[in-house]
Amino acid sequence: GFRRLVVVTSNYHMPRTLMELRRALPDTELVPHAVISRHYRPEEWWRHPAAVKLTAVEYLKYLRATGRWLASEAVLLASAPSLPAPPTTELSLQPPQPPGI
């Protein structure tokens, strides 16, 4: 029954966290508040093996969450009632005839 939720997590977790929560709580307003560890330096993360591992693992989790989201959207689309076909217009390759001919 929440209408608004403040989401507090690490900055590298936030994209995946918001995606997962939006899927689980579609009618809830999510207010992100990312926290950055004083030990994590975004400008040079690639220089530290632990930070590289952390970033790579989080990216893989994000891809998995994206796959779950896409799968749930596909299920929703497949279970939706079919819509009527859009009206078609017939194309004529003949030049228009003047009236009375």
Secondary structure, DSSP 8 states (H G I E B T S, - for coil): --SEEEEEEETTTHHHHHHHHHHH-TTSEEEEEEE--TT--GGGGGGSHHHHHHHHHHHHHHHHHHHHHHHHHHHHHHHS-------------S----TT-
